[in-house]
Amino acid sequence: MPVKNRFAELLPEITAWRRDFHENPELLFDTHRTAGIVAAKLREFGCDEVTEGIGRTGVVGVIKGKAQGSGKVIGLRADMDALPIFEATGAEHASKTPGKMHACGHDGHTAMLLGAAKYLAETRNFDGTVVVIFQPAEEGGGGGKVMCDDGLMTRWGIQEVYGMHNMPGLPLGSFAIREGAFFAATDTFRIEVEGLGGHAAKPQETVDTTVVAAQIVTALQTVASRNHDPVKNLVVSVTSFRTESEAFNVIPQHVELKGTVRTMDAETRAMAEKRITALCTGVAAAFGAEARVEYIKGYPVMVNSPEQTEFAARVAEKVSGGCAPAPLIMGGEDFAFMLEERPGAYILVGNGDTAMVHHPKYDFDDNAIPAGCSWWAEIVEQRMPA
């Protein structure tokens, strides 16, 4: 069952949608233009129901099959938001808004799900109901959780949910997936180090927060190397080191550190939080300083359900001829919130030899559209056969 011919026919139209979204990127929940276009197109396609404002700016469309005997309801989700990055692709359809760009391919995800929705509304060759979900604020805003908190799963009676993300480096239009833990939990931390500032020529009269903070950065490396089982997955990264003074002759009173923690299971996540707090306060106290740790839990581990993962892989094999085993990914994905509420699966579709996501030269490859749309459509038609 290769790529559907209908999506080859629709490729120019879907590409035009995608490039329009790319030219007009919107961040987090501020996806009003994108959501408005999505809702208008779903109504144009003849969806049975279109609801806006779920999860602030999310859009939900309902398409009923030619039969309803199965009672099945499947959700298909795409994300809509862009990133605060200056684009450097030089493409004709490059962002028109400096400092914002679709550097993760959410423009492609939205366009592919719209293409699948158009096809499913035309054919309705399935027994059950499909709910197409267009989500804002995946890039740090937790839009998936906000939509769930608005009753997404219960209001539409969704029983299973499926998601997709493009992947540079994976052959164009091919697929990869893994069962169980797939994307990492993404926590962050902020460490405030308070000492005694003073003149750099008289360090003996100070409690040097720069030295203390440097020791904390070094100590945090032991969370992964000495407190954690080396056969499991853990990343602790300090990504920001800011002093309150940039003068050459001032020892600052205050230093702020920021960073991220990536884990693949609840036990490791809890251990990392505990050890980070203990190390920071202990190291600071040893130098006569004080450290205050704020640990912020972000997206949970994204876990693919066994049955739905096997099914999603079979569909991918039929569409593209194969489905590779995907590696663990230490990046985060807030589709995790939807998979906590319902069984489902998340798959990668190849974007070919392009710049990596979140890079200013990244661009979604429109030639992946037929494969992505076909996978969406076959998920519905194979899971709920007419």
RARA-V125460 format. One record per residue. RES is the residue in one letter. SS is DSSP state (hx for helix, st for strand, lp for the rest). OMEGA is omega in whole degrees, -180 to 180 (* if undefined). BURIAL is b if it has 16 or more other C-alpha atoms within 10 Angstrom, else e. Layout:
res->(RES RES)
ss->(SS SS)
omega->(OMEGA OMEGA)
burial->(BURIAL BURIAL)
This chain:
res->(M P V K N R F A E L L P E I T A W R R D F H E N P E L L F D T H R T A G I V A A K L R E F G C D E V T E G I G R T G V V G V I K G K A Q G S G K V I G L R A D M D A L P I F E A T G A E H A S K T P G K M H A C G H D G H T A M L L G A A K Y L A E T R N F D G T V V V I F Q P A E E G G G G G K V M C D D G L M T R W G I Q E V Y G M H N M P G L P L G S F A I R E G A F F A A T D T F R I E V E G L G G H A A K P Q E T V D T T V V A A Q I V T A L Q T V A S R N H D P V K N L V V S V T S F R T E S E A F N V I P Q H V E L K G T V R T M D A E T R A M A E K R I T A L C T G V A A A F G A E A R V E Y I K G Y P V M V N S P E Q T E F A A R V A E K V S G G C A P A P L I M G G E D F A F M L E E R P G A Y I L V G N G D T A M V H H P K Y D F D D N A I P A G C S W W A E I V E Q R M P A)
ss->(lp lp lp lp hx hx hx hx hx hx hx hx hx hx hx hx hx hx hx hx hx hx hx lp lp lp st lp lp lp lp hx hx hx hx hx hx hx hx hx hx hx hx hx hx lp lp lp st st st st st st lp lp lp st st st st st st st lp lp st lp lp lp lp lp st st st st st st st lp lp st st lp lp lp lp lp lp lp lp lp lp lp lp lp lp lp lp lp st lp lp lp lp hx hx hx hx hx hx hx hx hx hx hx hx hx hx hx hx hx hx lp lp st st lp st st st st st st st lp lp lp lp lp lp lp hx hx hx hx hx hx hx lp lp hx hx hx hx lp lp lp lp st st st st st st st st lp lp lp lp lp lp lp st st st lp lp st st st st lp st st st st st st st st st st lp st lp st st lp lp lp hx hx hx lp st lp hx hx hx hx hx hx hx hx hx hx hx hx hx hx hx hx hx hx lp lp lp lp lp lp lp st st st st st st st st st st lp lp lp lp lp lp st st lp lp st st st st st st st st st st lp lp hx hx hx hx hx hx hx hx hx hx hx hx hx hx hx hx hx hx hx hx hx lp lp lp st st st st st st st st st st lp lp st st st lp hx hx hx hx hx hx hx hx hx hx hx hx hx hx hx lp lp lp st st lp lp lp st lp lp lp lp lp hx hx hx hx hx hx hx lp st st st st st st st st lp lp lp lp lp lp lp lp lp lp lp lp lp lp lp hx hx hx hx hx hx hx hx hx hx hx hx hx hx hx hx hx hx lp st lp)
omega->(-176 177 -178 -180 -178 -179 171 178 -177 -173 179 -179 -179 177 179 176 -177 -177 174 176 -178 -180 -173 -176 177 -173 171 -178 -178 -177 -174 -180 -179 -179 179 178 179 -179 -180 -180 178 177 178 -180 -179 177 -177 179 174 -178 177 174 174 -173 179 -178 177 -180 177 175 -179 178 179 179 -180 175 -179 -175 -177 -176 -177 176 -178 175 175 -173 171 178 -171 -168 -179 -176 177 -177 174 -176 180 -178 -175 -178 177 -179 -179 -179 176 -178 -180 179 176 175 173 -177 -180 175 179 173 177 179 -180 -179 -180 179 174 178 178 179 179 179 -177 177 177 -169 -178 -176 179 -178 -177 -177 174 179 179 -171 178 -168 171 163 171 -174 174 -177 180 -179 178 178 -179 177 177 179 176 175 -177 -173 -176 -177 -178 175 -178 -178 177 -179 -176 179 -177 174 175 -179 172 -178 174 -177 -174 176 176 -176 174 -177 173 177 177 -179 -173 177 -172 165 -173 178 177 176 175 -178 177 180 -178 179 177 -178 178 -178 -178 178 -180 -176 -179 179 -176 162 -166 -178 178 177 -180 -179 178 177 177 178 179 -178 -179 177 -179 178 179 -172 -174 180 -169 176 -174 179 176 -174 177 173 172 -177 170 -171 -180 180 -174 174 -177 178 176 -180 180 -172 -179 169 -172 176 -168 174 177 174 174 178 -177 176 179 -178 -178 177 -174 -179 179 180 180 179 -178 179 -179 -177 179 180 -178 -179 -176 -179 -180 180 -179 -179 180 180 -179 179 178 176 175 -175 171 -179 -174 179 -179 -179 175 173 177 -172 177 179 -175 -176 -178 177 178 179 -180 178 179 178 179 178 180 -179 -171 180 179 176 -175 172 -179 177 168 -179 -176 169 -179 -179 -174 166 177 -179 179 179 172 -178 -178 173 -179 -177 -180 -174 175 174 -174 176 178 -175 -180 172 -180 177 -178 176 -178 178 178 169 176 179 -177 179 175 -173 -178 179 180 178 -180 179 177 -176 -179 173 -178 -173 180 180 -179 -175 -178 *)
burial->(e e b b e e b b e e b e e b b e b b b b b b b b b b b b b b b b e b b e e b b e b b b e b b b e e b e b e b b b b b b b b b b b b e b e e e e b b b b b b b b b b b b b b b b e b e e e b b b e e e e b b b b b b b b b b b b b b b b b b b b b b e e b b b b b b b b b b b b b b b b e b b b b b b b b e e e b b e e b b b b b b b b b b b b b e b e b b b b b b b b b b b b b b b b b b b b b b b b b b b e b e e e e e b b b b b e b b e b b b e e b b e b b e e e e e e e e b b b b b b e e e e b e e e e e e b b b b b b b b b b b b b b b b e e b b e e b b e e b b e b b b b b b e e e b b b b e b e b e e b b b b b b b b e e b b b b b b b b b b b b b e e b e e e e e e b e b b b b b b b b b b b b b b b b b b b b b e b b b b b b b b b b b b b e b b b b b b b b b b b b b b b b b e b)
